[in-house]
Amino acid sequence: MTSQSKTIAPDYLNGDPAPPYASNNPNFDAPNWVKKYEPEVTRGFINDVVHALKGQGVTSFAVTRYCFGGRYAIDFAIDQVVDVVIVSHLSQVEIPKTFKDFARFAKAPLLLEMGDQDREVDVKKQGEIDDILGDYAHGHKRECWPGCGHGFAVRADILDPNNSRVKRGHSRAVLHGWRSISESHLSSGAANAPRDEIV
Protein backbone atom coordinates (compact mmCIF):
# COMPACT_ATOMS: atom_id res chain seq x y z
CA MET A 1 0.00 0.00 0.00
CA THR A 2 1.36 3.42 -0.86
CA SER A 3 1.42 6.26 1.66
CA GLN A 4 -1.64 8.48 1.47
CA SER A 5 -2.81 11.61 3.24
CA LYS A 6 -5.98 13.63 3.44
CA THR A 7 -7.07 16.76 5.27
CA ILE A 8 -9.92 16.74 7.77
CA ALA A 9 -11.43 19.91 9.26
CA PRO A 10 -13.86 18.89 12.04
CA ASP A 11 -16.46 21.50 13.02
CA TYR A 12 -16.04 21.29 16.77
CA LEU A 13 -17.82 24.66 17.14
CA ASN A 14 -21.14 23.18 16.04
CA GLY A 15 -21.71 25.74 13.28
CA ASP A 16 -21.05 28.68 15.61
CA PRO A 17 -17.63 30.12 14.66
CA ALA A 18 -16.39 33.47 15.88
CA PRO A 19 -17.57 36.15 13.44
CA PRO A 20 -15.20 37.80 10.95
CA TYR A 21 -13.06 40.50 12.60
CA ALA A 22 -14.20 39.24 15.99
CA SER A 23 -11.36 40.98 17.81
CA ASN A 24 -12.65 44.36 16.59
CA ASN A 25 -16.35 43.58 16.97
CA PRO A 26 -17.82 45.32 20.05
CA ASN A 27 -20.94 43.15 19.82
CA PHE A 28 -19.00 39.89 20.08
CA ASP A 29 -18.65 38.56 23.63
CA ALA A 30 -15.45 36.57 23.24
CA PRO A 31 -15.11 35.32 26.85
CA ASN A 32 -18.60 33.82 26.88
CA TRP A 33 -18.14 32.37 23.41
CA VAL A 34 -14.95 30.63 24.53
CA LYS A 35 -16.71 29.23 27.60
CA LYS A 36 -19.32 27.58 25.37
CA TYR A 37 -16.63 25.51 23.67
CA GLU A 38 -14.28 24.41 26.40
CA PRO A 39 -12.82 20.88 26.13
CA GLU A 40 -15.56 19.20 28.12
CA VAL A 41 -18.02 20.34 25.42
CA THR A 42 -16.00 19.85 22.25
CA ARG A 43 -13.40 17.16 22.95
CA GLY A 44 -15.90 14.31 22.69
CA PHE A 45 -16.85 15.32 19.16
CA ILE A 46 -13.23 15.44 18.03
CA ASN A 47 -12.63 12.07 19.69
CA ASP A 48 -15.46 10.67 17.58
CA VAL A 49 -13.79 11.99 14.41
CA VAL A 50 -10.46 10.38 15.35
CA HIS A 51 -12.22 7.11 16.18
CA ALA A 52 -14.02 7.11 12.83
CA LEU A 53 -10.77 7.77 10.94
CA LYS A 54 -9.02 4.94 12.76
CA GLY A 55 -11.93 2.74 11.72
CA GLN A 56 -11.07 3.63 8.12
CA GLY A 57 -7.50 2.44 8.60
CA VAL A 58 -5.77 5.72 9.47
CA THR A 59 -2.84 5.06 11.78
CA SER A 60 -0.99 8.39 12.06
CA PHE A 61 -2.20 11.94 12.62
CA ALA A 62 -0.55 15.31 12.12
CA VAL A 63 -2.18 18.49 13.39
CA THR A 64 -1.85 22.17 12.59
CA ARG A 65 -3.95 24.63 14.57
CA TYR A 66 -4.24 28.34 15.32
CA CYS A 67 -5.15 30.23 18.50
CA PHE A 68 -8.17 28.57 20.17
CA GLY A 69 -7.52 25.28 18.38
CA GLY A 70 -3.91 25.22 19.52
CA ARG A 71 -4.93 23.94 22.94
CA TYR A 72 -6.61 20.94 21.32
CA ALA A 73 -3.48 20.13 19.32
CA ILE A 74 -1.38 20.24 22.49
CA ASP A 75 -3.90 18.14 24.44
CA PHE A 76 -4.02 15.50 21.72
CA ALA A 77 -0.23 15.29 21.77
CA ILE A 78 -0.25 14.91 25.56
CA ASP A 79 -2.73 12.06 25.15
CA GLN A 80 -0.49 10.53 22.45
CA VAL A 81 -3.24 10.68 19.83
CA VAL A 82 -1.24 12.67 17.25
CA ASP A 83 2.25 12.30 15.80
CA VAL A 84 3.13 15.82 14.59
CA VAL A 85 2.00 19.20 16.00
CA ILE A 86 2.32 22.70 14.52
CA VAL A 87 0.63 25.54 16.41
CA SER A 88 0.51 29.25 15.60
CA HIS A 89 -0.24 31.88 18.29
CA LEU A 90 -1.77 29.37 20.67
CA SER A 91 -4.12 30.33 23.53
CA GLN A 92 -6.10 28.74 26.37
CA VAL A 93 -2.99 27.05 27.80
CA GLU A 94 -1.75 26.99 31.39
CA ILE A 95 1.94 27.75 31.67
CA PRO A 96 3.89 25.94 33.03
CA LYS A 97 1.40 23.08 33.68
CA THR A 98 0.30 22.41 30.07
CA PHE A 99 3.86 22.13 28.81
CA LYS A 100 5.12 20.16 31.77
CA ASP A 101 2.44 17.63 30.87
CA PHE A 102 3.53 17.87 27.22
CA ALA A 103 7.17 17.22 28.12
CA ARG A 104 6.20 14.26 30.29
CA PHE A 105 3.67 12.49 28.09
CA ALA A 106 3.81 13.67 24.45
CA LYS A 107 5.83 11.94 21.74
CA ALA A 108 5.12 14.31 18.84
CA PRO A 109 7.61 16.86 17.49
CA LEU A 110 6.34 20.41 18.06
CA LEU A 111 6.70 23.61 16.03
CA LEU A 112 5.42 26.81 17.69
CA GLU A 113 4.92 29.95 15.59
CA MET A 114 4.57 32.99 17.87
CA GLY A 115 4.81 36.78 17.79
CA ASP A 116 6.88 38.95 20.11
CA GLN A 117 3.87 41.22 20.79
CA ASP A 118 1.50 38.38 21.66
CA ARG A 119 -0.42 39.21 24.84
CA GLU A 120 -2.04 35.78 25.17
CA VAL A 121 1.33 34.04 25.51
CA ASP A 122 3.92 36.77 25.84
CA VAL A 123 7.65 36.49 25.19
CA LYS A 124 8.38 35.70 28.84
CA LYS A 125 5.93 32.80 28.81
CA GLN A 126 7.29 31.66 25.46
CA GLY A 127 10.72 31.51 27.10
CA GLU A 128 9.24 29.40 29.91
CA ILE A 129 7.94 26.96 27.30
CA ASP A 130 11.42 26.76 25.76
CA ASP A 131 12.94 26.06 29.17
CA ILE A 132 10.41 23.31 29.92
CA LEU A 133 10.93 21.65 26.53
CA GLY A 134 14.68 22.17 26.43
CA ASP A 135 15.39 18.45 26.81
CA TYR A 136 12.26 17.23 25.03
CA ALA A 137 13.42 14.12 23.19
CA HIS A 138 11.01 14.30 20.26
CA GLY A 139 11.94 17.76 19.01
CA HIS A 140 10.72 21.29 19.67
CA LYS A 141 11.23 24.54 17.80
CA ARG A 142 9.77 28.00 18.44
CA GLU A 143 9.85 30.86 15.98
CA CYS A 144 9.05 34.34 17.29
CA TRP A 145 8.12 36.91 14.63
CA PRO A 146 9.07 40.55 15.37
CA GLY A 147 6.35 43.18 15.63
CA CYS A 148 3.56 40.58 15.61
CA GLY A 149 0.71 40.22 18.07
CA HIS A 150 -1.74 37.44 18.67
CA GLY A 151 -3.43 36.17 15.53
CA PHE A 152 -0.79 37.48 13.13
CA ALA A 153 -0.93 34.40 10.90
CA VAL A 154 -4.60 34.86 10.08
CA ARG A 155 -5.18 38.58 10.66
CA ALA A 156 -2.19 40.04 8.87
CA ASP A 157 -2.80 43.24 6.90
CA ILE A 158 -1.07 42.33 3.65
CA LEU A 159 -0.98 46.03 2.68
CA ASP A 160 1.40 46.59 5.59
CA PRO A 161 4.97 45.71 4.43
CA ASN A 162 5.98 44.07 7.73
CA ASN A 163 2.71 42.17 8.04
CA SER A 164 3.03 40.95 4.47
CA ARG A 165 6.65 39.86 4.97
CA VAL A 166 5.80 38.00 8.16
CA LYS A 167 2.75 36.36 6.61
CA ARG A 168 4.88 34.97 3.78
CA GLY A 169 7.66 33.96 6.15
CA HIS A 170 5.25 32.23 8.49
CA SER A 171 3.65 30.30 5.63
CA ARG A 172 7.05 29.15 4.38
CA ALA A 173 8.12 28.16 7.91
CA VAL A 174 4.98 26.11 8.50
CA LEU A 175 5.19 24.36 5.14
CA HIS A 176 8.89 23.63 5.58
CA GLY A 177 8.37 22.44 9.15
CA TRP A 178 5.39 20.35 8.09
CA ARG A 179 7.31 18.60 5.34
CA SER A 180 10.48 18.03 7.32
CA ILE A 181 9.00 16.73 10.55
CA SER A 182 6.18 14.84 8.85
CA GLU A 183 8.53 13.06 6.47
CA SER A 184 11.08 12.19 9.14
CA HIS A 185 8.63 11.32 11.91
CA LEU A 186 5.68 9.75 10.12
CA SER A 187 7.91 7.75 7.81
CA SER A 188 9.37 5.79 10.72
CA GLY A 189 7.15 2.80 11.32
CA ALA A 190 4.26 4.14 9.26
CA ALA A 191 5.63 4.65 5.80
CA ASN A 192 3.06 2.42 4.13
CA ALA A 193 0.04 3.40 6.20
CA PRO A 194 -2.65 5.97 5.37
CA ARG A 195 -1.87 9.31 7.01
CA ASP A 196 -4.20 12.11 8.03
CA GLU A 197 -3.64 15.67 9.05
CA ILE A 198 -6.39 17.30 11.09
CA VAL A 199 -6.48 21.05 10.48
Summary of the structure (lengths in Angstrom):
residues: 199
radius of gyration: 16.9
end to end distance: 24.4
largest distance: 52.7
contacts: 594
relative contact order: 0.18
helix: 44%
strand: 17%
